[in-house]
């Protein structure tokens, strides 16, 4: 596959950002929530809604 400089830059930026937080997903998410608040955006709740039960056997192909 041919190298894409834009994709490479995205990957490098993501890697550098994650390294600033020791690759700790919780710390990265907390930083994102703080940025949302500082920018006046709606802060996403920390606790997700529970998933609805789905029986995977009901939808056979």
MMTF fields as JSON, N, C-alpha, C and O atoms, coordinates in Angstrom:
{
  "mmtfVersion": "1.0.0",
  "mmtfProducer": "UNKNOWN",
  "numBonds": 243,
  "numAtoms": 244,
  "numGroups": 61,
  "numChains": 1,
  "numModels": 1,
  "chainsPerModel": [1],
  "groupsPerChain": [61],
  "chainIdList": ["A"],
  "bondAtomList": [4, 2, 8, 6, 12, 10, 16, 14, 20, 18, 24, 22, 28, 26, 32, 30, 36, 34, 40, 38, 44, 42, 48, 46, 52, 50, 56, 54, 60, 58, 64, 62, 68, 66, 72, 70, 76, 74, 80, 78, 84, 82, 88, 86, 92, 90, 96, 94, 100, 98, 104, 102, 108, 106, 112, 110, 116, 114, 120, 118, 124, 122, 128, 126, 132, 130, 136, 134, 140, 138, 144, 142, 148, 146, 152, 150, 156, 154, 160, 158, 164, 162, 168, 166, 172, 170, 176, 174, 180, 178, 184, 182, 188, 186, 192, 190, 196, 194, 200, 198, 204, 202, 208, 206, 212, 210, 216, 214, 220, 218, 224, 222, 228, 226, 232, 230, 236, 234, 240, 238],
  "bondOrderList": [1, 1, 1, 1, 1, 1, 1, 1, 1, 1, 1, 1, 1, 1, 1, 1, 1, 1, 1, 1, 1, 1, 1, 1, 1, 1, 1, 1, 1, 1, 1, 1, 1, 1, 1, 1, 1, 1, 1, 1, 1, 1, 1, 1, 1, 1, 1, 1, 1, 1, 1, 1, 1, 1, 1, 1, 1, 1, 1, 1],
  "groupList": [{"groupName": "UNK", "atomNameList": ["N", "CA", "C", "O"], "elementList": ["N", "C", "C", "O"], "formalChargeList": [0, 0, 0, 0], "bondAtomList": [1, 0, 2, 1, 3, 2], "bondOrderList": [1, 1, 2], "singleLetterCode": "X", "chemCompType": "L-PEPTIDE LINKING"}],
  "groupTypeList": [0, 0, 0, 0, 0, 0, 0, 0, 0, 0, 0, 0, 0, 0, 0, 0, 0, 0, 0, 0, 0, 0, 0, 0, 0, 0, 0, 0, 0, 0, 0, 0, 0, 0, 0, 0, 0, 0, 0, 0, 0, 0, 0, 0, 0, 0, 0, 0, 0, 0, 0, 0, 0, 0, 0, 0, 0, 0, 0, 0, 0],
  "groupIdList": [1, 2, 3, 4, 5, 6, 7, 8, 9, 10, 11, 12, 13, 14, 15, 16, 17, 18, 19, 20, 21, 22, 23, 24, 25, 26, 27, 28, 29, 30, 31, 32, 33, 34, 35, 36, 37, 38, 39, 40, 41, 42, 43, 44, 45, 46, 47, 48, 49, 50, 51, 52, 53, 54, 55, 56, 57, 58, 59, 60, 61],
  "secStructList": [7, 7, 7, 7, 2, 2, 2, 2, 2, 2, 2, 2, 2, 2, 2, 2, 2, 2, 2, 2, 6, 6, 6, 7, 2, 2, 2, 2, 2, 2, 2, 2, 2, 2, 2, 2, 2, 2, 6, 6, 7, 7, 7, 7, 7, 1, 1, 7, 7, 7, 7, 7, 7, 7, 7, 4, 4, 4, 4, 7, 7],
  "xCoordList": [0.841, 0.0, 0.89, 1.887, 0.531, 1.284, 1.125, 0.023, 2.23, 2.197, 1.39, 1.475, 0.598, -0.208, 0.249, 0.072, 0.835, 1.381, 0.321, 0.633, -0.895, -1.958, -2.308, -2.442, -2.455, -2.749, -1.59, -1.805, -0.364, 0.806, 0.804, 1.121, 0.451, 0.399, -0.674, -0.455, -1.831, -2.906, -2.421, -2.633, -1.784, -1.288, -0.225, -0.218, 0.666, 1.707, 1.11, 1.537, 0.132, -0.522, -1.224, -1.116, -1.947, -2.649, -1.656, -1.888, -0.563, 0.451, 1.076, 1.244, 1.416, 1.999, 1.011, 1.395, -0.247, -1.283, -1.425, -1.474, -1.49, -1.628, -0.411, -0.555, 0.765, 1.989, 2.027, 2.605, 1.414, 1.369, 0.637, 0.869, -0.244, -1.034, -0.626, -1.386, 0.563, 1.056, 0.184, 0.101, -0.467, -1.375, -2.516, -3.062, -2.868, -3.95, -5.264, -5.485, -6.122, -7.372, -8.247, -8.889, -8.277, -9.095, -8.582, -9.377, -7.274, -6.696, -6.968, -7.232, -6.906, -7.184, -8.641, -8.928, -9.549, -10.976, -11.252, -12.056, -10.594, -10.772, -10.293, -10.931, -9.183, -8.692, -9.713, -9.959, -10.301, -11.309, -12.527, -13.067, -12.967, -14.113, -13.79, -14.634, -12.577, -12.183, -12.139, -12.556, -11.642, -11.612, -13.029, -13.29, -13.936, -15.325, -15.892, -16.548, -15.642, -16.16, -15.575, -16.3, -14.274, -13.618, -14.104, -14.128, -14.49, -14.941, -16.436, -16.992, -17.093, -18.524, -19.377, -20.554, -18.802, -19.55, -20.193, -19.781, -21.186, -21.857, -20.878, -20.272, -20.726, -19.818, -20.564, -21.645, -19.988, -20.605, -20.588, -19.552, -21.716, -21.745, -20.715, -20.429, -20.172, -19.151, -19.732, -19.037, -21.007, -21.587, -22.499, -23.49, -22.172, -22.986, -24.327, -24.488, -25.274, -26.566, -26.369, -25.529, -27.13, -26.987, -27.457, -28.424, -26.777, -27.143, -28.433, -28.698, -29.229, -30.452, -30.089, -29.177, -30.807, -30.555, -31.001, -32.12, -30.146, -30.478, -30.125, -29.014, -31.08, -30.822, -30.298, -31.045, -29.022, -28.403, -28.951, -28.764, -29.618, -30.127, -31.448, -31.878, -32.095, -33.365, -33.178, -34.138, -31.975, -31.738, -30.86, -29.892, -31.176, -30.382, -30.514, -31.585, -29.438, -29.434, -30.06, -30.137],
  "yCoordList": [-1.17, 0.0, 1.239, 1.295, 2.215, 3.445, 4.312, 4.449, 4.891, 5.745, 7.009, 7.586, 7.435, 8.635, 9.607, 9.329, 10.745, 11.658, 12.231, 12.533, 12.383, 12.901, 11.875, 12.215, 10.627, 9.557, 9.393, 9.194, 9.474, 9.373, 10.487, 10.244, 11.701, 12.825, 12.616, 12.923, 12.095, 11.799, 10.776, 10.957, 9.724, 8.686, 9.248, 8.929, 10.078, 10.663, 11.596, 11.583, 12.4, 13.31, 12.531, 12.878, 11.473, 10.645, 9.987, 9.939, 9.487, 8.817, 9.813, 9.49, 11.013, 12.03, 12.445, 12.614, 12.608, 12.986, 11.905, 12.21, 10.656, 9.545, 9.451, 9.172, 9.676, 9.603, 10.687, 10.477, 11.85, 12.921, 12.467, 12.996, 11.491, 10.987, 9.57, 8.857, 9.164, 7.84, 6.735, 5.644, 7.014, 6.075, 5.621, 4.531, 6.466, 6.18, 6.699, 7.908, 5.791, 6.172, 7.035, 7.972, 6.73, 7.531, 8.969, 9.909, 9.145, 10.488, 11.233, 12.435, 10.54, 11.151, 11.612, 12.712, 10.778, 11.129, 12.3, 13.174, 12.323, 13.442, 14.736, 15.776, 14.691, 15.873, 16.344, 17.543, 15.408, 15.761, 16.403, 17.376, 15.87, 16.456, 17.866, 18.759, 18.067, 19.401, 20.386, 21.535, 19.947, 20.809, 21.172, 22.317, 20.214, 20.494, 21.577, 22.506, 21.462, 22.431, 23.819, 24.813, 23.893, 25.19, 25.85, 27.077, 25.064, 25.612, 25.877, 26.274, 25.654, 25.914, 24.86, 25.093, 23.721, 22.632, 21.743, 21.738, 21.008, 20.074, 18.974, 18.336, 18.757, 17.728, 16.402, 16.304, 15.388, 14.07, 13.416, 13.421, 12.848, 12.197, 11.063, 10.382, 10.886, 9.852, 8.448, 7.497, 8.299, 6.957, 6.729, 7.439, 5.745, 5.471, 4.854, 4.282, 4.986, 4.343, 2.833, 2.379, 2.055, 0.602, 0.13, 0.656, -0.844, -1.397, -2.189, -2.84, -2.118, -2.92, -4.358, -4.608, -5.281, -6.686, -7.017, -6.688, -7.654, -8.094, -9.572, -9.987, -10.347, -11.761, -11.928, -11.768, -12.247, -12.336, -13.51, -13.561, -14.443, -15.605, -15.294, -16.06, -14.186, -13.814, -13.279, -13.238, -12.866, -12.208, -13.076, -12.583, -14.32, -15.23, -14.851, -14.451, -14.979, -14.607, -15.669, -15.514],
  "zCoordList": [0.0, 0.0, 0.0, 0.72, -0.799, -0.918, 0.336, 0.868, 0.8, 1.991, 1.71, 0.625, 2.711, 2.597, 3.683, 4.869, 3.295, 4.301, 5.244, 6.396, 4.796, 5.659, 6.726, 7.902, 6.319, 7.28, 8.252, 9.448, 7.748, 8.62, 9.666, 10.831, 9.258, 10.195, 11.257, 12.429, 10.856, 11.807, 12.837, 14.036, 12.384, 13.294, 14.238, 15.426, 13.715, 14.559, 15.608, 16.762, 15.217, 16.151, 17.249, 18.425, 16.873, 17.853, 18.811, 20.019, 18.271, 19.095, 20.088, 21.263, 19.621, 20.494, 21.585, 22.742, 21.219, 22.186, 23.256, 24.447, 22.833, 23.783, 24.694, 25.885, 24.167, 24.966, 26.039, 27.105, 25.771, 26.788, 28.033, 29.12, 27.885, 29.01, 29.389, 30.044, 28.982, 29.31, 28.724, 29.287, 27.593, 26.929, 27.838, 27.666, 28.803, 29.743, 29.158, 29.093, 28.739, 28.08, 28.975, 28.5, 30.26, 31.189, 31.256, 31.286, 31.279, 31.319, 30.017, 30.038, 28.895, 27.596, 27.538, 27.067, 28.012, 28.015, 28.947, 28.625, 30.093, 31.02, 30.385, 30.55, 29.664, 28.967, 27.929, 27.797, 27.199, 26.201, 26.856, 26.331, 28.001, 28.709, 29.186, 29.109, 29.677, 30.138, 28.979, 29.124, 27.838, 26.65, 26.219, 25.851, 26.261, 25.901, 26.808, 26.336, 28.096, 29.056, 28.839, 28.886, 28.604, 28.392, 27.114, 27.028, 26.126, 24.851, 24.834, 23.81, 25.987, 26.066, 25.386, 25.112, 25.115, 24.477, 25.528, 26.688, 25.123, 26.015, 26.416, 25.556, 27.692, 28.193, 28.221, 28.802, 27.595, 27.513, 28.886, 29.552, 29.327, 30.64, 30.727, 29.743, 31.925, 32.121, 32.112, 31.755, 32.503, 32.555, 31.347, 31.177, 30.51, 29.325, 29.705, 30.783, 28.8, 29.008, 28.891, 28.114, 29.651, 29.527, 28.15, 27.598, 27.618, 26.321, 26.434, 27.444, 25.372, 25.347, 24.995, 24.207, 25.583, 25.307, 23.888, 23.493, 23.138, 21.781, 21.671, 22.001, 21.208, 20.997, 19.583, 18.618, 19.455, 18.127, 17.314, 16.099, 17.969, 17.246, 16.542, 15.679, 16.895, 16.258, 14.856, 14.087, 14.496, 13.208, 12.314, 11.735, 12.199, 11.372, 9.898, 9.442, 9.178, 7.754, 6.897, 5.679]
}
